[in-house]
Amino acid sequence: MSSINYSEKIPNNVNLSEDRVLQRALEQWQPNYLKWWDQMGPEGSQNMDVYLRTAISTTSDGWAQFGHIKMPDYRWGIFLAAPEANRKVNFGEAKGADAWQDVPGEFRSNLRRIIVTQGDTEPASVEQQRHLGLTCPSGYDLRNLFQVNVEEGRHLWAMVYLLQKYFGRDGREEAEALLQRNSGDQDKPRILEAFNEPTPDWLAFYMFTYFTDRDGKFQLNALAESAFDPLSRTCRFMLTEEAHHMFVGESGVARTIARTCEVMKQYGIEDPAQVRAKGVIDLPTLQRYLNFHFSVTIDLFGADQSSNAATFYSTGLKGRFEETKRTDDHVLKNDHYGILQISNGALIETQMPMLNSLNEVLRDDYIRDSVSGIGRWNRVIEKAGLSFRLLAPHKAFNRHIGSFSNTRISPDGRILSEAEWQANVRNWLPSEEDRAYVASLMGRVVEPGKFANWISPPPIGINRQPIDSEYVRFN
């Protein structure tokens, strides 16, 4: 079933009305979700009409429609990609068996843990970004923020559906807990540390949606390979929506860079202090923001050696990125992978069993993808005729999880003493002064077609609309 039924209280394409017990459970959860959205969703958005896309089917062609919607009236629901006929398990010890339509009892706990962890990230990012609408650089950007927010909310619904349908009382309790934790809360924080970091300004938002939503891309792709077919179908459609979130980040940073380069060329300046004096974000500050968000995000992939990762793969719960495109045996019991370790004061690569290294495999896939986007940002700088280049820091830099968590390592991969780190960290990570300067630029601009001084307009509008369209109507 690819079309979505919006006539029901909870829009869905899973024939929800045929499962009365589940329908009642979700309808009892819905008011709590709406209360959470009202309290923790985008601040001050209740009376705005926003030009949003809404899913109307889960097919790849013409799956969404656009129109102005009042934010509290957005219809969150449950949308799964169409089932794949005769789908098989593509990896692990059950490779070649039929995909599961229900949860095998022996994997129940691990599957629930995976779904809860993924589900917890979705409302967390909404909470992290809830104040950003008050400092938006344009109506175009405000609309993009709200689009990201409502879709993260829908992704929460996707995980809650799985919990409530397949995990009984435990699932219902976990669904409630997803609304009780809050990003940065000292007593009930979100599960993963990156989702407890503040997103205080729009440069942080663009970096977050480029780097941290890209982690979502890779995690969801790995889960889309799952032998548990409802999880696979859920993640496949979530990926369709996730692509826009990464576009917001990549294009936002690119537009920030373009404006900075324009000002630097116009006035013939390169010194960061002179660039800041013109009200734009200097390139070294962009590099420090990049270093922070890159390093915080690659921690999300977990420890480089993980028995849980091996278990998840061998039991068919979570595959690799683009699992079916790989040419190995998809069991991996005899395979190895290069892992960086510290030996005699130097970083060396050691071959370790592949199954226990799958977090590192996914992290390295992510890093390659992230570096490609940084290259596209550098082309903006190169086109302006400037010599500065942005770089991804070494993957051991500023780590708080895994074998490098207690070691100081520079962005170019040198092992440092604590004194060397403290002497240089202001050059590598955003300082309080950096964040205060960026915050000083964050004045709200909402007049159609107008943009804050520190960012360039986009080359095209949303859904082929003019750039000066009234993307957000204030009532």
C-alpha positions, 0 to 999 in steps of 0.5 A: 500500500503506497498511498497514504490515508489522510481521512483517519485521525492518524494518517497512515498506509499500514491499514491501521484501522484494521488493528483496533488495539494498536489504533487505540494505543497510538491514539492515546499516545498522540495527545502526549506527542502534540503536547510535547510538540507544543512545549518543545517544538519550534518556538513561536510557530503556532500561528504561522502558515508554512510552505511545507511538503507533505507525503502523499505516497511512498513511491519514488515518483510524485510522493509529496505535495507542497502547500501552506499549512498552519504548523499545529495542523501538520498531519504526522503519521505512519508511512512505510515503503512498499513491501518487496515481494519475497524479500530475503535476509541478505547478510549474517547467519540467516542469509538467504532465509525469508525476511521476518514479518514479526520479531523473533523472540531471541532478538526482541531485546536487541531490536527494541534497543536499536529502535529506541536509540534511533527513535530518541534522536528524532525529537532530540534534534527538534528540541535542539533547534526549537529557538532558531526560528527567532534568529532566522536569516530569511523566510526561505531558511525559516521554512527549511528549518520547519520542514526539517522539524516536522519530518523529524517529528514524523520519524519519531512516529515511525519508530513509535509505530514499530515499538507499539505494534511489535513490542507490546507493553515494553514498546508502549513504555518506551514510546512514552519515555521518548517524550519524557527525555529532553535534549540537554536535560540534566536528569533525563537527557537524550541517549546519545551525547551529540543530541544533548549538545546545544544548537545555538545559531544557524551556522551550528544548525547548518553544520548539524544538518550536514554532518549529524543528519548524514549520520542518520543517512548511514544509520538508516541505510544500515537499518534498511538492510535489516532482516526485520522487514517492517524496520527496513520498510520504515527506514527506506521511506525515512531516507526519502525525507532525510535527503532534504535535511542534508541539502539544508545543511550543505547548501546553508554552509555553501551560501555562508561561504559564498557570502564570506568570499564575496565580501573578501573579494570586494574589499580585498581582505583575508585577515579574520578580524577584518572579515568579521568587521564586515559582518560575515563569518571568517573562513577559519571560524567555519573550519572550527565549527566544521571540526566540532560537528564532524568530531561529535558526529563520528562519535555517534558510530560508537566504539571502533571494536564492538561485540554488539555490532558483531551480534547485530550483523550476525543475527540480521538486525543491522547490515552495512551501508549498501550491503547488497552492493558489496561483493564479499560473502555477507557473513564476514567470519573470516574477514578483517578490517584495518583499525587505528590504534596507538602504539609507542606514541604513534597511530598505527593500523592493525587488522582486526576481525571484520565483525567486531569492526563494523562500527568503524566500517560504517564510520569510514563510509560516512567520512568518505561521504562527508569529505565529498561535500567538504570538497564541494564547499572548497570549490566555492572558495576556489571559484572566488580565487582564494587559497584557503581550503576547508579540511576534515579533521583526522578521525581520531581528533576530539573523540569522546568515545572509543580508543581515542577518547582519552588521547589528545590528537591534533586535526592532522593526526599527531598525538599531543600532550595535554599542554600542547592541546590546551595551547592550540585548542582555540585554533581547532574548536569554536571558542566562546568568542567565536560563538559569541561573534556568530551569535551577534550576527543572528538577527531575524530576517523574514521579509520575502526575498531579504537575507541576512548580511552573512549569507547569500541567497539560494540559487533557486527557491523551494519547489521551483518557487521564486526566491522571494516567495512568501514561504512563511506567512505570519498571522 
